[in-house]
Amino acid sequence: MHRCDNCRSQLLRSRCYDGGVTQLVPVDDAAAAVGVHRATVFRYIKQGLLKRYKAPGVDRRTFVDVDALRELRQRPPLREVP
């Protein structure tokens, strides 16, 4: 685990498939950073719009990519209207 210098939250670092590094933060911290309720983040996870990650070991918190959450809020997916 690492500490973020900007928001002082704990970070879990993960490697992306394109070789970059994704910074994962706990759901509560990600929701606060983007300005949404934590239930909104869990709804995005349940709908398959956002990936969730778990830390190995005893830590039971769920981590998300805060940049992916910001992108999802800026460009919400379109749905077909009957």
N, C-alpha and C positions, 0 to 999 in steps of 0.2 A: 504494500500500500504506500501511496505517496500523498503528500499534502499539496493542494492547489494554492499557489501564491495569491491568486485573485480573490477567491471566495472562501479560502481556508477549509474547504470540505475535503474529505478523503477521496482519493482517486484510485481507481483500479485501471492499470494500463493494459491494453490489448492490442495485438497486431492486426491490422486490416489485411485483406487479401491483396490490395494494391501496394503493400509494402509500407504504408503509413502507420502512424500510431493513433489509436482512438483513445480518448480520455473518457472513462466511464465514471459516473458519480452516482451516489444513492438517489433513489427516486425522490425523496423529500427535497434534497438539494437541487436536483434538476428542475423540479416543479417550481421551486422558489426562484431559481435563476431565470426561468422563462416566463413566469407570472401566471401559472395555471395551478389548479388544484391537483393534489397527488392522485385523486380518483380519475382525473382526465388522463394522466400518464398510464395508469393501469388499464383504462378503457382502450387506449391506443395499443397497448400490448395485447389485450384480449382480442382485438379486431385484427391483429397481425400487421399493424402499421408500424410498430416499433419493436425492436428486439430487446430482450431482457437478458441479463447476465447475473450469475451468482458467483461469489467468491468461494474458493475452496476452503473446506474446514468448517468451523462452527458458525461463522458469520451467516446469518439468515437473511440479510438485507438483499434487496434487488437493486441492481445497478443498470443504468441506461446511458446511452451516448447522448450527451446534452446537445451536441451539434445536430444530431439527427432529429431530436425533439424540436429544436429551433427551426430547422428546415421544414418539418411537418407542420408547425404552426404558421409559417410564412406561406407555404404552398400546400394547403390541404388537398387531399385526393378528391377527385370528382366522382360522383356516383350517378348512375343512370336514373332518370326520372321516368316513371311509366306514363 
